[in-house]
Amino acid sequence: MVEMFAAENGLKGDPRLQAISNAIRVVPHFPKQGIMFQDITTLLLDHKAFKNTVDIFVDRYKDMDISVVAGVEARGFMFGPTIALAIGANDCLEMHVGSVEAGERAIVIDDLVATERVGAEVVECACVIGLREVKGQRRLNGKPLFILVEPREIDSC
């Protein structure tokens, strides 16, 4: 799998990335000791940061002939419909047989790394926050992964 962080892929120094990162609340020791939970609820409530997040994904995918945007699970679907609408693609919140045709070009969007294949050509997977060494990354089957920001740490807990 190839990981591409936005800052290393043409967006170095883009102030939107820092604003997106700053809009994500870090909850220390949740759900257990040592975990720094990356809560995107605060990103979704910050209209400018949410728009910046969507705009970066739209700029990336608008000319890639994408026909399907799969917004995964509880939080990925917050981004999927908005991006799909902006690039003129379908969005699939729940997948069932026949919802995606073989040969369609798809991107998989989530807040964190996750994906499943359903017969379409997955062009790329994308997420807002990239976590290193996450078990779900093995399921990407070698597909490129575009990541907006790295998880934040907080000094005092």
VEXTORNU-70528 format. One line per field, with one value per residue: residue number from 1; residue in three letters; chain; x, y, z of N, C-alpha, C, CB in turn. Coordinates in pm, whole numbers, plus 32768, in hexadecimal, padded with zeros to 4 digits. Glycine has a CB too. Layout:
! VEXTORNU-70528
nr: (NUM, ...)
rest: (ALA, ...)
kette: (A, ...)
nc1: (X, ...)
nc2: (Y, ...)
nc3: (Z, ...)
cac1: (X, ...)
cac2: (Y, ...)
cac3: (Z, ...)
cc1: (X, ...)
cc2: (Y, ...)
cc3: (Z, ...)
cbc1: (X, ...)
cbc2: (Y, ...)
cbc3: (Z, ...)
END
This chain:
! VEXTORNU-70528
nr: (1, 2, 3, 4, 5, 6, 7, 8, 9, 10, 11, 12, 13, 14, 15, 16, 17, 18, 19, 20, 21, 22, 23, 24, 25, 26, 27, 28, 29, 30, 31, 32, 33, 34, 35, 36, 37, 38, 39, 40, 41, 42, 43, 44, 45, 46, 47, 48, 49, 50, 51, 52, 53, 54, 55, 56, 57, 58, 59, 60, 61, 62, 63, 64, 65, 66, 67, 68, 69, 70, 71, 72, 73, 74, 75, 76, 77, 78, 79, 80, 81, 82, 83, 84, 85, 86, 87, 88, 89, 90, 91, 92, 93, 94, 95, 96, 97, 98, 99, 100, 101, 102, 103, 104, 105, 106, 107, 108, 109, 110, 111, 112, 113, 114, 115, 116, 117, 118, 119, 120, 121, 122, 123, 124, 125, 126, 127, 128, 129, 130, 131, 132, 133, 134, 135, 136, 137, 138, 139, 140, 141, 142, 143, 144, 145, 146, 147, 148, 149, 150, 151, 152, 153, 154, 155, 156, 157)
rest: (MET, VAL, GLU, MET, PHE, ALA, ALA, GLU, ASN, GLY, LEU, LYS, GLY, ASP, PRO, ARG, LEU, GLN, ALA, ILE, SER, ASN, ALA, ILE, ARG, VAL, VAL, PRO, HIS, PHE, PRO, LYS, GLN, GLY, ILE, MET, PHE, GLN, ASP, ILE, THR, THR, LEU, LEU, LEU, ASP, HIS, LYS, ALA, PHE, LYS, ASN, THR, VAL, ASP, ILE, PHE, VAL, ASP, ARG, TYR, LYS, ASP, MET, ASP, ILE, SER, VAL, VAL, ALA, GLY, VAL, GLU, ALA, ARG, GLY, PHE, MET, PHE, GLY, PRO, THR, ILE, ALA, LEU, ALA, ILE, GLY, ALA, ASN, ASP, CYS, LEU, GLU, MET, HIS, VAL, GLY, SER, VAL, GLU, ALA, GLY, GLU, ARG, ALA, ILE, VAL, ILE, ASP, ASP, LEU, VAL, ALA, THR, GLU, ARG, VAL, GLY, ALA, GLU, VAL, VAL, GLU, CYS, ALA, CYS, VAL, ILE, GLY, LEU, ARG, GLU, VAL, LYS, GLY, GLN, ARG, ARG, LEU, ASN, GLY, LYS, PRO, LEU, PHE, ILE, LEU, VAL, GLU, PRO, ARG, GLU, ILE, ASP, SER, CYS)
kette: (A, A, A, A, A, A, A, A, A, A, A, A, A, A, A, A, A, A, A, A, A, A, A, A, A, A, A, A, A, A, A, A, A, A, A, A, A, A, A, A, A, A, A, A, A, A, A, A, A, A, A, A, A, A, A, A, A, A, A, A, A, A, A, A, A, A, A, A, A, A, A, A, A, A, A, A, A, A, A, A, A, A, A, A, A, A, A, A, A, A, A, A, A, A, A, A, A, A, A, A, A, A, A, A, A, A, A, A, A, A, A, A, A, A, A, A, A, A, A, A, A, A, A, A, A, A, A, A, A, A, A, A, A, A, A, A, A, A, A, A, A, A, A, A, A, A, A, A, A, A, A, A, A, A, A, A, A)
nc1: (8053, 8031, 8066, 7FF8, 802B, 7F7C, 8012, 8105, 80D1, 80AA, 8025, 80BE, 80F7, 7FFC, 7F0B, 7E11, 7E29, 7EA0, 7DD5, 7D08, 7D78, 7D8F, 7C84, 7C2F, 7BD9, 7C9B, 7C81, 7D02, 7D69, 7C8B, 7BDC, 7C5A, 7D6F, 7E8E, 7E3D, 7E09, 7CFC, 7C74, 7B97, 7AAC, 79C6, 79D3, 7A4F, 7985, 78CE, 7944, 7917, 79BF, 7AAF, 7A45, 79E6, 7ADC, 7B55, 7AAE, 7ACD, 7BDD, 7BE0, 7B2A, 7BB3, 7C84, 7C07, 7B57, 7B99, 7BC9, 7B1D, 7A62, 795E, 78D6, 78BA, 790E, 78A2, 790D, 787E, 7827, 789A, 791F, 7856, 780A, 78B0, 78AC, 77AC, 77B2, 78A2, 7873, 7797, 780F, 78CD, 7837, 77F0, 7764, 76F7, 772A, 769D, 7649, 769B, 7623, 75E0, 7606, 7602, 76E8, 7784, 784A, 7987, 795E, 79F4, 7A75, 7A92, 7AEE, 7A81, 7ACB, 7AD1, 7BA3, 7C91, 7C02, 7B65, 7AAD, 7A9A, 79C2, 799E, 79B1, 7AA6, 7B86, 7C0E, 7C9C, 7CD0, 7C65, 7C95, 7C4C, 7CEB, 7E1D, 7E91, 7FAF, 801A, 7F21, 7E36, 7D67, 7DD6, 7E48, 7D7B, 7D63, 7DCC, 7EB1, 7E6B, 7E8D, 7EA2, 7E1E, 7E5E, 7DEE, 7E43, 7F29, 7EFC, 7EC3, 7F7E, 7F66, 8007, 7FDB, 7F37)
nc2: (7F8B, 80DF, 81FC, 8346, 8471, 85A1, 868D, 8644, 861F, 86EA, 87AB, 882A, 890C, 8979, 8A36, 89D5, 88CA, 88D1, 8956, 889A, 87C5, 8841, 885E, 8768, 86BA, 8639, 8528, 84BA, 8376, 82D9, 81E1, 8159, 814E, 81F7, 821A, 8312, 839F, 840F, 84F8, 854A, 85DC, 86E7, 8752, 8732, 87E5, 88D7, 89AA, 8A1E, 8987, 888B, 88BC, 88F8, 87FB, 875B, 87EA, 87BE, 86A9, 86A7, 8744, 8696, 85B2, 8600, 85F9, 84F1, 843D, 83B9, 82E5, 8283, 82C7, 8242, 8266, 8209, 815E, 81E6, 82ED, 8322, 8341, 8445, 84DE, 846A, 8491, 85A8, 85D3, 852C, 85AE, 86A0, 864C, 85D1, 84C2, 837F, 832C, 823C, 81D0, 80EC, 7FAB, 7ECB, 7DA5, 7DEF, 7F02, 7F81, 7F7E, 7E91, 7EF8, 8007, 8139, 8180, 8233, 820E, 8296, 82FA, 8353, 82EA, 81E6, 80F3, 7FF1, 7F37, 7E52, 7E4F, 7E00, 7ED2, 7FA7, 800B, 8136, 81D2, 81EF, 82C0, 8394, 8464, 846E, 83D4, 82AB, 820B, 80B9, 8029, 7F26, 7F12, 7F74, 7EA5, 7E40, 7EDF, 7E7F, 7EC5, 7FB4, 8114, 8202, 832C, 8429, 8527, 85A7, 8564, 84AE, 8571, 85BB, 85F6, 86AF, 86C0, 85EE)
nc3: (8000, 7FB6, 8068, 8066, 80E1, 80F0, 8117, 80B5, 7FB2, 7EEC, 7F81, 803D, 813F, 8126, 81BE, 8201, 824E, 834D, 83D4, 83C1, 8451, 854D, 858A, 85DA, 86F2, 87FA, 88C7, 89E2, 8A4E, 8A04, 8958, 8A22, 8B0A, 8A95, 898D, 889B, 8848, 871B, 86E6, 8602, 8614, 8663, 8584, 84C5, 852A, 8501, 8410, 834C, 8358, 831A, 8216, 8199, 81AE, 810A, 8019, 7FD9, 7FA7, 7ECD, 7E0E, 7DDD, 7D6A, 7C9C, 7B8A, 7B4C, 7ADA, 7B7F, 7BE0, 7CBA, 7E11, 7F38, 806D, 819F, 82AC, 83F0, 8402, 8315, 825D, 827D, 81E4, 80E6, 8047, 801A, 7F8E, 7EB2, 7E3B, 7DEF, 7D30, 7C73, 7C8A, 7CEB, 7E37, 7F2C, 8046, 80C8, 8066, 7F77, 7EB7, 7D67, 7D85, 7D3B, 7C09, 7B54, 7AEB, 7B10, 7B7F, 7CB8, 7DEE, 7F42, 8067, 81B0, 830E, 839D, 834A, 827D, 81B8, 80BF, 7FAF, 7E94, 7D8E, 7CDB, 7C3C, 7D1B, 7D32, 7DE3, 7F43, 804B, 8166, 8281, 8369, 8397, 841A, 8489, 845D, 8477, 8499, 83D8, 82ED, 825E, 81CD, 80F2, 800D, 7F76, 7EFD, 7EB8, 7FC4, 8024, 8104, 81D9, 82D4, 83E5, 851A, 8640, 8765, 88C2, 89BE, 8AD8, 8BB6)
cac1: (8000, 8078, 8028, 8018, 7FF6, 7F60, 8080, 8175, 809C, 807D, 7FE2, 811A, 80E6, 7F71, 7ED7, 7D97, 7E4D, 7EB1, 7D51, 7CC1, 7DB5, 7D6C, 7BF5, 7C17, 7BF0, 7CE3, 7C4F, 7D67, 7D47, 7C07, 7B87, 7CA8, 7DED, 7EF3, 7E02, 7DE8, 7C89, 7C69, 7B07, 7A90, 794A, 79F4, 7A69, 7904, 788A, 798D, 78EF, 7A30, 7B08, 79FF, 79E9, 7B66, 7B6A, 7A67, 7B0A, 7C5B, 7BBD, 7AEC, 7C1E, 7CD2, 7BBE, 7AF9, 7BC1, 7BF4, 7AB1, 7A2C, 78CD, 789F, 7900, 78DB, 78B9, 790B, 784E, 77E5, 78CD, 7944, 77E4, 77FF, 78FE, 788B, 7746, 77DC, 7908, 7831, 7747, 7869, 7915, 77D7, 77F2, 7704, 772B, 76ED, 76AC, 763D, 76B5, 75DC, 75FD, 75D1, 760B, 775D, 779A, 78D4, 79CA, 7952, 7A69, 7A45, 7AEB, 7AB7, 7A9E, 7AAA, 7B1C, 7C1E, 7CAD, 7BAB, 7B2D, 7A8C, 7A8A, 793E, 7998, 79D8, 7B36, 7BA4, 7C7B, 7CEA, 7C8D, 7C88, 7C64, 7C6F, 7D58, 7E67, 7ED4, 8014, 8010, 7E98, 7E14, 7D10, 7E22, 7E63, 7D07, 7D66, 7DF8, 7F15, 7E37, 7EC5, 7E56, 7E34, 7E43, 7DF9, 7E95, 7F52, 7EBA, 7F04, 7F99, 7F63, 8072, 7FB1, 7EC4)
cac2: (8000, 815D, 8268, 83CB, 84DC, 8617, 86ED, 8612, 8602, 8763, 880B, 8855, 8997, 89A5, 8A53, 8987, 884E, 88EF, 8977, 881A, 877E, 8889, 884F, 86E1, 86B3, 85C2, 84FC, 845C, 82FC, 82A8, 819F, 811C, 818F, 81FA, 823D, 839F, 839A, 8482, 8511, 85A6, 8627, 8776, 8776, 873D, 885C, 894D, 89AC, 8A3F, 8913, 8821, 88E3, 88E4, 876B, 8730, 882C, 877C, 862B, 86C6, 876D, 8620, 854B, 8634, 85D9, 8466, 83EC, 8366, 82D6, 825B, 82EB, 81EE, 829D, 8192, 8156, 8252, 8375, 8332, 8370, 84D6, 8519, 842B, 84D3, 862F, 85C5, 84F3, 8617, 8703, 8618, 8595, 8430, 8344, 8310, 81C3, 81C9, 805E, 7F61, 7E4E, 7D6E, 7E3F, 7F93, 7FAD, 7F29, 7E6B, 7F56, 8092, 816C, 81A9, 8256, 81E9, 8304, 82E2, 83AD, 829E, 8184, 807D, 7FDB, 7EB2, 7E52, 7E20, 7DE5, 7F48, 7FC4, 806D, 8189, 8200, 81FC, 8341, 83A9, 84E5, 8459, 835A, 826D, 81AB, 8032, 8005, 7EA5, 7F23, 7F95, 7E2C, 7E27, 7F3A, 7E2F, 7F0A, 8030, 818D, 823F, 83BB, 8450, 85B8, 85CE, 84FE, 84C3, 85CF, 8590, 8665, 869E, 86AC, 8594)
cac3: (8000, 7FB0, 80B4, 8035, 8135, 80A0, 8124, 8064, 7F2E, 7EAA, 7FDA, 80A6, 8166, 8115, 8245, 821B, 8292, 83DC, 840A, 83CE, 84C2, 85C9, 85A3, 860D, 8783, 8829, 8949, 8A13, 8A98, 89DF, 89BD, 8A8E, 8B2B, 8A2C, 890B, 8886, 87EE, 86C1, 86DD, 8593, 862D, 8664, 84F8, 8483, 855E, 84D1, 8383, 82F5, 8353, 82D0, 8188, 816B, 81A0, 8091, 7FA4, 7FB7, 7F65, 7E4C, 7DB3, 7DB9, 7D1F, 7C38, 7B01, 7B46, 7AA1, 7BEB, 7BD4, 7D3B, 7E8C, 7FA4, 80F3, 81F2, 8335, 8439, 83E9, 8288, 820D, 828A, 8177, 8066, 7FF5, 7FF5, 7F26, 7E3C, 7DFD, 7DB2, 7CBB, 7C17, 7C97, 7D49, 7EBC, 7F62, 80D6, 80E6, 7FEB, 7F60, 7E32, 7CFB, 7D9B, 7CF1, 7B95, 7B36, 7A90, 7B3C, 7BC7, 7D3B, 7E5C, 7FC3, 80C3, 823C, 8364, 83B3, 82E2, 8275, 8133, 808E, 7F1D, 7E6D, 7D00, 7C8C, 7C42, 7D82, 7D00, 7E55, 7FC2, 8086, 81ED, 82BB, 83C8, 837C, 848B, 845F, 8495, 849A, 845F, 8365, 8276, 8211, 8178, 8080, 7F9B, 7F25, 7EC2, 7EF5, 8030, 802F, 818E, 81EC, 8346, 8444, 859B, 869A, 87EF, 8921, 8A1E, 8B61, 8BC5)
cc1: (8058, 8029, 8057, 7FD9, 7FE8, 7FD4, 80F9, 814D, 805C, 803B, 803B, 8106, 8058, 7F34, 7E57, 7DB6, 7E5E, 7E2C, 7CFE, 7CF6, 7D8D, 7CD9, 7BD2, 7C3B, 7C37, 7CB1, 7CB2, 7D29, 7CB7, 7C12, 7BD4, 7D2C, 7E4F, 7EBF, 7DE4, 7D79, 7C7F, 7BD4, 7AEB, 7A0D, 7965, 7A17, 79E6, 78B7, 78CB, 7977, 7963, 7A90, 7AC8, 7A01, 7A75, 7B83, 7B2B, 7AA8, 7B8B, 7C3F, 7B81, 7B56, 7C6E, 7C89, 7B67, 7B1C, 7BEF, 7B88, 7A7B, 7995, 788A, 78F8, 78C0, 7902, 78A4, 78D9, 781F, 7819, 78F8, 78D0, 77CB, 7848, 78D1, 7825, 776F, 7841, 78CA, 77E1, 77A0, 78B0, 78B9, 77D8, 777D, 7747, 76E1, 7707, 76A1, 764D, 765E, 75FA, 75B9, 75DA, 7682, 7775, 782D, 790D, 79BB, 79D0, 7A3A, 7AB6, 7AA2, 7AE4, 7A75, 7AF5, 7BA1, 7C28, 7C4D, 7B79, 7B04, 7A7A, 7A04, 7932, 79B9, 7A6F, 7B4C, 7C20, 7CD7, 7C92, 7CBB, 7C4F, 7C92, 7CEB, 7D9C, 7EAD, 7F38, 7FFA, 7F85, 7E74, 7DC2, 7D5B, 7E41, 7DF3, 7D05, 7D98, 7E55, 7EE6, 7E78, 7E68, 7E7E, 7E05, 7E52, 7E58, 7EBB, 7F0A, 7F0A, 7F1A, 7F83, 7FC7, 8043, 7F33, 7E9D)
cc2: (807C, 81C5, 82ED, 8432, 8559, 867A, 86C3, 85FC, 867F, 87CB, 8839, 88EA, 89CB, 89BB, 8A06, 8908, 8864, 890E, 88F8, 87CF, 87BE, 8877, 87C5, 86DD, 8630, 85A2, 8494, 83E7, 82CE, 8256, 8157, 8167, 8186, 821E, 82D2, 83A3, 841C, 8498, 8577, 85F3, 86BD, 87A8, 878A, 87B9, 88DE, 8956, 89C9, 89C8, 88A0, 883F, 88D1, 8850, 8739, 876B, 87E7, 86F8, 8644, 86EE, 86F5, 85C5, 857D, 860F, 8549, 8408, 8389, 835E, 82B2, 828D, 8299, 822C, 822D, 81AF, 81DC, 82DD, 838B, 8366, 8404, 851D, 84E8, 8475, 855D, 862C, 8591, 855D, 867A, 86CF, 85D1, 84FE, 8402, 8336, 8297, 81BC, 8139, 8014, 7EE4, 7E21, 7DC4, 7ED5, 7FD1, 7F4A, 7F09, 7ECE, 7FE7, 80B9, 81AB, 81DC, 8231, 8253, 82DC, 8349, 836F, 8233, 810D, 806C, 7F4B, 7EBD, 7E17, 7E0C, 7E5B, 7F55, 8030, 80B8, 81B1, 81FD, 8281, 834B, 8432, 84D6, 83D4, 8326, 8208, 8125, 800F, 7F84, 7EB2, 7F41, 7F1B, 7E11, 7E83, 7EF6, 7E7A, 7F8A, 80A8, 81C6, 82D1, 83EA, 84E7, 85DD, 8555, 8516, 8523, 858E, 860C, 8647, 867E, 8656, 858D)
cc3: (8000, 7FFF, 807D, 8091, 80E0, 80A2, 80D1, 7FD3, 7EF0, 7F03, 804D, 80C1, 8155, 81A0, 8266, 8269, 8328, 841C, 841F, 8447, 8547, 85EE, 85DB, 86A1, 87A5, 88B5, 897D, 8A5F, 8A80, 8960, 8A2A, 8A9E, 8AB5, 89A2, 8908, 881C, 879F, 86A3, 866F, 85A6, 8629, 85D9, 84AE, 84B0, 8531, 843A, 8324, 82E8, 8307, 823B, 814E, 8153, 811F, 8015, 7F7A, 7F71, 7EDB, 7DE6, 7D84, 7D57, 7CAD, 7BA8, 7AF0, 7B11, 7B07, 7BDC, 7C58, 7DAB, 7EFB, 8029, 8157, 8280, 836E, 8418, 835A, 8235, 821C, 8217, 80EE, 8012, 7FC4, 7F84, 7EA6, 7DF2, 7DB1, 7D36, 7C58, 7C17, 7CED, 7DCF, 7EF1, 7FF7, 8106, 8063, 7FE8, 7ED3, 7DC9, 7D10, 7D56, 7C81, 7B85, 7AD2, 7AB6, 7B88, 7C48, 7D92, 7EDC, 8026, 8150, 828F, 8389, 8347, 82EA, 81E7, 811D, 7FF8, 7EF9, 7DD6, 7CA6, 7C93, 7CAB, 7D56, 7D72, 7ED0, 7FFE, 8111, 821F, 8312, 83A8, 83F7, 8457, 84A4, 84C8, 8452, 83E0, 82E4, 8222, 81AE, 80FF, 8002, 7F3D, 7EE3, 7F04, 7F5F, 803B, 80B7, 819D, 825D, 839A, 84C8, 85F2, 8720, 8846, 898F, 8AAB, 8B65, 8C57)
cbc1: (7FA1, 808D, 8048, 7FE8, 8052, 7EE1, 80A9, 81AB, 8035, 801F, 7F64, 81AD, 8142, 7F1E, 7EBD, 7D51, 7ECD, 7F12, 7D07, 7CD1, 7E4F, 7D8B, 7BA7, 7C69, 7B68, 7D7F, 7BBD, 7DC9, 7D5D, 7BA3, 7B2C, 7CC2, 7E2C, 7F35, 7D80, 7E67, 7C07, 7CBC, 7ACF, 7A8A, 790E, 7A68, 7ABE, 78B1, 7887, 7A28, 7882, 7A7B, 7B2D, 796C, 79BC, 7BCB, 7B2F, 79D3, 7B26, 7CB2, 7B5A, 7A83, 7C7A, 7CF6, 7B69, 7AF0, 7C2F, 7C1F, 7AE3, 7A53, 78AD, 788F, 78F8, 790F, 7859, 7996, 78B9, 77F3, 7940, 7974, 7768, 7838, 7990, 785A, 76C6, 7817, 797A, 77D6, 76F5, 78CF, 7982, 77F1, 7879, 76CF, 771B, 7723, 7645, 75B6, 774B, 7543, 75CE, 7545, 7611, 77DC, 7764, 78DD, 7997, 78D3, 7AB9, 79FE, 7B12, 7AE4, 7A55, 7ACD, 7ACB, 7C21, 7D3E, 7B33, 7B90, 7A0B, 7AFC, 78D6, 7912, 7992, 7B6D, 7BB8, 7C44, 7D23, 7CAA, 7C55, 7C94, 7BF9, 7D24, 7ECA, 7E6F, 80A3, 8073, 7E34, 7DCA, 7CAF, 7EA2, 7E76, 7C88, 7DBC, 7D80, 7F44, 7D9D, 7EE1, 7E6E, 7DEB, 7EA3, 7D70, 7E4C, 7FED, 7EA8, 7EB2, 802C, 7ED3, 80C5, 7F99, 7EE3)
cbc2: (8000, 818B, 825C, 83DE, 84F6, 865B, 86FB, 8590, 8590, 8740, 87CD, 8836, 89EB, 893C, 8AE7, 8965, 8813, 8965, 89D9, 87C4, 877E, 891D, 8868, 8676, 86BE, 85D9, 84C1, 84A5, 8312, 831C, 813E, 8086, 8150, 8178, 81EA, 83F3, 8381, 846B, 8543, 855A, 8600, 8792, 8708, 86C0, 8857, 8945, 8A13, 8ABA, 88E5, 8813, 8976, 891E, 8720, 8759, 88BE, 8766, 85DD, 8737, 87D2, 85D2, 84FF, 86C8, 8636, 8437, 83A2, 839F, 826C, 81C1, 8388, 815C, 8315, 8156, 811F, 823B, 8392, 82AE, 8324, 8503, 84FA, 83A3, 84DF, 8677, 8567, 847E, 8662, 8730, 85B8, 85C6, 83FF, 82BA, 838B, 8144, 8220, 803C, 7F3C, 7E5E, 7CDB, 7E1C, 7FB0, 7FBA, 7F6C, 7DDA, 7F43, 80A6, 81D3, 8136, 82EF, 8158, 8385, 8250, 83CF, 825E, 8154, 8089, 8004, 7E78, 7E03, 7E82, 7DB4, 7FC9, 7FF1, 802B, 8206, 828E, 8182, 83B4, 8339, 851E, 845B, 8370, 822A, 81DF, 8022, 8077, 7E51, 7F8E, 7FDB, 7DB4, 7E38, 7FB2, 7DFF, 7EB0, 8037, 81F7, 81F4, 8409, 8406, 85F3, 8634, 84FE, 843E, 8650, 8554, 867B, 871A, 8732, 8506)
cbc3: (8078, 7F1D, 814B, 7FA3, 81B0, 80D1, 81B7, 809F, 7F35, 7E40, 8013, 807E, 8117, 80C3, 8252, 8198, 8257, 83EF, 83AC, 834E, 84B4, 85BA, 8524, 85BC, 87D1, 8827, 893F, 8A6C, 8B2B, 89CC, 897A, 8A71, 8BA9, 8A26, 88F0, 8859, 883C, 863D, 8764, 8510, 86B5, 86C5, 84B2, 849E, 85F5, 84F4, 836D, 832B, 83E2, 8302, 8176, 81D0, 8219, 8097, 7FC3, 8034, 7FBB, 7E5B, 7DF7, 7E36, 7D7C, 7C44, 7AD4, 7BD0, 7A25, 7C78, 7B6E, 7D42, 7EAA, 7F99, 8110, 81F9, 838C, 84CA, 8445, 8250, 8233, 8311, 818B, 807D, 8042, 806F, 7F55, 7E64, 7E68, 7E17, 7CE7, 7B8D, 7CD3, 7D17, 7F1C, 7F1C, 811B, 812B, 7FE0, 7F78, 7E27, 7CE6, 7E2F, 7D4E, 7B16, 7AFE, 7A08, 7B93, 7B70, 7D80, 7E5A, 7FF0, 8097, 8268, 83E3, 8441, 82EB, 82D7, 80CA, 80D3, 7ED9, 7E9B, 7CDE, 7CC1, 7BB5, 7E0F, 7CBA, 7E3C, 8022, 802F, 824D, 830C, 845B, 830E, 84EB, 847F, 8505, 8477, 84C3, 837F, 829C, 826E, 81C7, 80A0, 7F4E, 7EBD, 7ECF, 7E89, 80B7, 7FBD, 81EF, 8208, 839D, 8458, 85E3, 86AA, 87FF, 895B, 8A21, 8BA8, 8B8E)
END
